[in-house]
Amino acid sequence: MDAVLAVAAGNPACSHCGAPISGLPRARERDGYCCEGCYLAAHRHRSLPAGADDGQCALGEALVAALDARERETGLHSKRVACHTLVLARQFTADPQELQQVYLGALLHDIGKIGIPDSILLKEDALTAAEWRVMRTHPEIGHRILAGAPSMTKAAELVLSHEERFDGTGYPRGLAGAAIPLWARLFAVIDTLDAITSDRPYRKGLPFDAARAEIVRQSGRQFDPKAVDAFVAEEIALSEMVELKCGAGPNQAGFSGVQS
Ligand SMILES: [Fe+2]
């Protein structure tokens, strides 16, 4: 049976926050959620084993909310890619501290954009070559923001390396292959999954299978084959997570849900 289930009639309260979920027909694992934010919060709690620090994760989420406010962003891209990257990382480690670093690094991957001038960060037209040079400093700015905190060392490494590509064509250091931290190689696959399946001003988000085809096509080029194998191994869980995602809150996309 499809793991994405209709919310049972008579159980209309959000499993995370308790708010009524009238009119929102979809849920996962027999729990219903009022919005994607609650779904992702519950997913984070389930995915991080005992020993991870809830307070530190909440602090990271507050920091990314500051970036979202700056970018006038109301979506859940950062929390979504953090939860999805955890799904892959759990294939490689069960260590709670390590998984917490993966969560925080993926969550805060673009935090360096907080240091990019408004004229570039919020520009609606295409960036010039000079403006792109400034924009491409955001991994290093993010690394500087986080690296001073001893508890964020590995998260900061992911932030610094999140725009690298397996074939060496990424930035800022042009690292290739295993020189790129593993968690950043996993994140790169997930960031592309979210980009392809999300709505853009000029097109609707594409289905999971379109993203899967592109990710597999880029194995050994943009992406580490090991990361692509991890992605394929979790494709059922990830496709459900994509199906449940929404644009900016309740009553959109997955949560507006046409029942299957
Ligand atoms: Fe980035």
Boltz pocket constraint, residues with backbone or C-beta under 6 A from the ligand:
constraints:
  - pocket:
      binder: B
      contacts: [[A, 109], [A, 110], [A, 138], [A, 162], [A, 163]]
      max_distance: 6.0
